[in-house]
Amino acid sequence: MSYNLFTALAAFAFVSSITPGPNNLMLMASGANFGFRRTIPHMLGVAVGFVAMVIIVGAGLVQIFNAWPVSYSVLKVISVTYLLYLAWKIANAAPLSEEGASGTPMTFVQAALFQWVNPKAWAMALTAVSVYAPSQGLWAIIVVAIIFGTINLPSVGIWVTLGQQMRRFLGSAKRLRAFNITMALLLIASLYPVLVP
């Protein structure tokens, strides 16, 4: 991979990883509700899950989708339905004082599997593979995945830190509830590019 291609890929990975999307909005909400330490498995699940997604998509899964175009529509319906469900869960999360120890952030496995119904993750993976590793073999795909993983983890960590820092301002149940509803609405709004071509 040439230096120019590497630089362009790193820039794409950073911009696509740091900008708002379902992962980052949920991580910020988790940081605000559970703190940084309890959100680490969620963060790692996002990073590792996305790296695996890039490798699997690059290794041939995209050809299956191209062979059966209806699968894109099925994936879209599943993705939208699941994101609406997650938005509802975030909006109705009980304040820490009510929920206590029973509240749990997303687990590593849940976060890793979530990448497969995350429309932004699909767009990022398909773009990364088709633009930065077209017909260059598995090694190029692995390099793309490693670059994304290296850049993605600190990027999503910024969103968790932002959420954690907001905790002090969300001390009352009323403010935390308003924050959770706002995050849920933003998560729904992130579906706009999927629903409106």
Rosetta blueprint (number, residue, H / E / L):
1 M L
2 S L
3 Y H
4 N H
5 L H
6 F H
7 T H
8 A H
9 L H
10 A H
11 A H
12 F H
13 A H
14 F H
15 V H
16 S H
17 S H
18 I H
19 T L
20 P L
21 G L
22 P H
23 N H
24 N H
25 L H
26 M H
27 L H
28 M H
29 A H
30 S H
31 G H
32 A H
33 N H
34 F H
35 G L
36 F H
37 R H
38 R H
39 T H
40 I H
41 P H
42 H H
43 M H
44 L H
45 G H
46 V H
47 A H
48 V H
49 G H
50 F H
51 V H
52 A H
53 M H
54 V H
55 I H
56 I H
57 V H
58 G H
59 A H
60 G H
61 L H
62 V H
63 Q H
64 I H
65 F H
66 N H
67 A H
68 W L
69 P L
70 V H
71 S H
72 Y H
73 S H
74 V H
75 L H
76 K H
77 V H
78 I H
79 S H
80 V H
81 T H
82 Y H
83 L H
84 L H
85 Y H
86 L H
87 A H
88 W H
89 K H
90 I H
91 A H
92 N L
93 A L
94 A L
95 P L
96 L H
97 S H
98 E H
99 E H
100 G H
101 A H
102 S H
103 G L
104 T L
105 P L
106 M L
107 T L
108 F H
109 V H
110 Q H
111 A H
112 A H
113 L H
114 F H
115 Q H
116 W H
117 V H
118 N L
119 P H
120 K H
121 A H
122 W H
123 A H
124 M H
125 A H
126 L H
127 T H
128 A H
129 V H
130 S H
131 V H
132 Y H
133 A L
134 P L
135 S L
136 Q L
137 G H
138 L H
139 W H
140 A H
141 I H
142 I H
143 V H
144 V H
145 A H
146 I H
147 I H
148 F H
149 G H
150 T H
151 I H
152 N H
153 L H
154 P H
155 S H
156 V H
157 G H
158 I H
159 W H
160 V H
161 T H
162 L H
163 G H
164 Q H
165 Q H
166 M H
167 R H
168 R H
169 F H
170 L H
171 G L
172 S L
173 A H
174 K H
175 R H
176 L H
177 R H
178 A H
179 F H
180 N H
181 I H
182 T H
183 M H
184 A H
185 L H
186 L H
187 L H
188 I H
189 A H
190 S L
191 L L
192 Y H
193 P H
194 V H
195 L H
196 V L
197 P L
